[in-house]
Amino acid sequence: MNAHPGLRTALLALAVTMMLMVPPLAPVQAITTWYVAPGGNDGNACTSEAAPCATISGALGKAAAGGTIKIATGTYTGSGVQVVLVNKNITLSVAGTAPLPRREAMPSSTGRMSAVASQ
């Protein structure tokens, strides 16, 4: 037999009241934009212009499909003749320009790609 039946009810009411007083956590926003600049570092988070990746491939490795990679004006190199392999649905945008058109292949004989912003 329970000696204090009202105590259990009071404690339950107190617990529910305290739970209602705690503000809900803000929803987690998915990162959708990554940044690349010649002076960057692929070890950065690459989620801001202040801490960009150094290579487009570095940003691609972090980016999720459907995101955008903003590329600062500069020259980017790769190994051999391939500067970058885009293997997911992603938007590449050079600073100050419209998104780059999607192409099946962008061959290069030098292994270099230049990103130049239009005026």
C-alpha positions in Angstrom: 0.0 0.0 0.0 1.3 3.5 -0.9 1.6 5.8 2.1 1.6 9.0 0.1 -0.6 8.7 -3.0 -0.7 12.5 -3.5 3.1 12.8 -3.5 3.5 10.7 -6.7 0.9 12.9 -8.4 2.6 16.1 -7.2 6.1 14.9 -8.4 4.6 13.9 -11.8 3.0 17.3 -12.2 6.3 19.1 -11.2 8.2 17.0 -13.8 5.8 17.8 -16.6 5.8 21.5 -15.7 9.6 21.7 -15.7 9.7 19.9 -19.2 7.3 22.5 -20.5 9.5 25.4 -19.3 12.5 24.2 -21.3 12.6 26.0 -24.7 12.7 23.7 -27.8 16.1 23.4 -29.6 16.4 25.2 -32.8 16.3 22.9 -35.9 19.6 22.0 -37.4 20.2 23.7 -40.7 22.0 21.7 -43.4 25.0 23.3 -44.9 24.3 24.1 -48.6 27.1 26.4 -49.6 30.9 25.8 -49.6 33.7 28.2 -50.6 36.9 27.8 -52.5 39.8 30.3 -52.9 43.4 29.9 -54.0 44.6 30.8 -50.5 42.3 28.4 -48.7 43.0 25.1 -47.0 41.1 21.8 -47.7 41.3 21.1 -44.0 39.0 24.1 -43.3 35.3 23.6 -42.9 34.9 25.6 -46.1 31.6 27.0 -45.1 32.6 30.6 -45.2 34.6 33.0 -47.4 36.9 33.5 -44.4 37.9 29.8 -44.2 37.6 28.4 -47.8 38.9 25.2 -49.3 42.0 25.5 -51.5 40.7 23.1 -54.2 37.3 22.5 -55.9 37.8 18.8 -55.2 38.2 19.6 -51.5 34.9 21.4 -51.4 33.2 18.6 -53.5 34.3 16.1 -50.9 32.4 18.1 -48.2 29.4 19.2 -50.3 26.1 17.3 -50.4 24.2 16.9 -53.6 22.0 19.9 -54.3 24.5 22.3 -52.7 26.5 25.2 -54.2 30.3 25.7 -54.3 31.3 29.3 -54.7 34.7 29.6 -56.4 36.8 32.7 -55.9 38.6 34.2 -58.9 41.9 32.3 -59.4 43.7 29.4 -61.1 43.1 25.9 -59.9 45.2 22.9 -60.8 44.6 19.2 -60.6 46.6 16.0 -61.2 47.3 15.2 -64.9 44.8 16.8 -67.2 41.8 16.5 -64.8 41.3 19.6 -62.7 38.2 18.4 -61.0 35.7 15.5 -61.3 32.1 16.6 -60.5 30.3 13.4 -59.6 27.2 14.7 -58.0 24.4 17.2 -58.6 26.0 20.4 -57.5 26.1 24.1 -58.6 29.5 25.6 -59.2 29.4 29.4 -59.1 32.4 31.7 -59.8 32.4 34.8 -57.6 30.5 37.6 -59.3 29.0 35.5 -62.1 26.0 33.3 -62.7 26.4 29.5 -62.0 28.6 27.7 -64.4 26.8 25.6 -67.1 26.7 21.8 -66.5 28.9 20.0 -68.9 29.6 16.3 -69.4 33.3 16.9 -69.8 35.5 20.0 -69.8 38.8 18.7 -71.2 42.0 20.5 -70.5 45.4 19.8 -71.9 47.2 21.6 -69.1 45.5 20.3 -65.9 44.6 23.9 -65.0 41.3 25.8 -64.8 41.0 29.5 -64.4 38.0 31.1 -62.7 37.5 34.7 -63.8 34.7 36.9 -62.5 33.0 39.0 -65.1 32.7 42.8 -64.6 
